[in-house]
Amino acid sequence: MQGFSLELVVGIFKQPFFWILIICAIFCEIFYKKFRGFMGEFWLKKELSKLPSDKYFILNNIMIKSSKSTHQIDHIVISKFGIFVIEMKNYYGLITGSEYNDKWIQHLGKNKYYFNNPIHQNYGHIKALEELLNLDKSKFISIICVSNQAKLKTNAKNVINIDYINDFIKSYKKEILDDDLYDITNKIKISNIFDKNARHNHIKNIKDNINESKKQEEEMICPKCGGKLVTRNGMYGKFIGCSNYPICKYTMNIQK
């Protein structure tokens, strides 16, 4: 019986179809996140293309350099009603977080996964555009767009699913931008960085910064100011905050 089982196993290993399945499984594991990200960007881009082209100018995958760093911006919609700066997050499951939390949580069953607050990330993008276009911050509207597979539980009104992105943009009806939309669009286009090495370095710097922040958190050091992280009691239970509060308002949830 054991010999028969061994022969059967050996026979399976000799089948080309078996190895094709193994290779496909490995590729799925490696590229699944990238594929989800690609599809999220694809559907959002397709949805934005439905906006009236005479009122809204759409730019996708823009990278610009500010005086401090480079910024990769997923989507920009330029209109008389403001400049909408869109950060796409292709998460699924339940997403929770406050506008002021440094970390948000993705809930998948009983598991929790922490990620940086995308509102803070998009704030940096807007500051870079303010500098580039020499426009006041009141001319910009931040939007965090999440895949339709995600259920959102947050107090931020500008965090929405893809299906509602155009309705949200169209809800802004007051004209606040007097500048020529063509000039603004072209200025961003001209400043767009296409160089592959620059884009690669941008991604590498982000990963390095995330890893450094995680290391500091593990050592109970505040990634923002270098102060000591301490456990505090809040309205919704215990959390970790900076000992330099209120000067530094860095917080993170206690991971269970």
Number of C-alpha atoms within 10 A of each C-alpha: 6 7 8 9 10 11 12 12 11 11 10 13 12 11 10 9 11 12 13 11 11 11 12 12 11 12 11 13 10 11 11 12 13 11 12 14 16 12 14 21 23 11 14 22 17 11 15 21 14 10 17 9 11 7 12 23 19 17 18 14 13 17 22 20 17 16 8 7 11 20 23 19 22 20 21 24 22 21 27 18 22 21 26 20 23 25 24 24 17 20 20 16 16 16 20 16 20 15 17 15 16 19 20 22 20 20 18 12 8 5 9 15 12 17 13 14 17 20 22 14 14 23 18 17 24 22 16 20 23 17 14 17 13 9 14 11 14 11 17 22 20 18 25 21 24 24 23 17 13 19 18 19 12 15 12 15 10 17 24 21 20 23 15 13 20 15 10 14 20 11 9 14 10 9 11 15 17 10 11 10 17 11 11 16 18 11 13 18 14 9 13 15 18 12 9 9 9 13 16 10 12 17 15 12 14 11 12 12 13 15 12 13 16 15 13 17 16 11 11 18 20 26 19 12 14 14 17 16 22 15 16 13 10 9 6 6 9 13 16 20 24 25 20 16 11 8 9 15 16 22 20 20 18 11 10 5
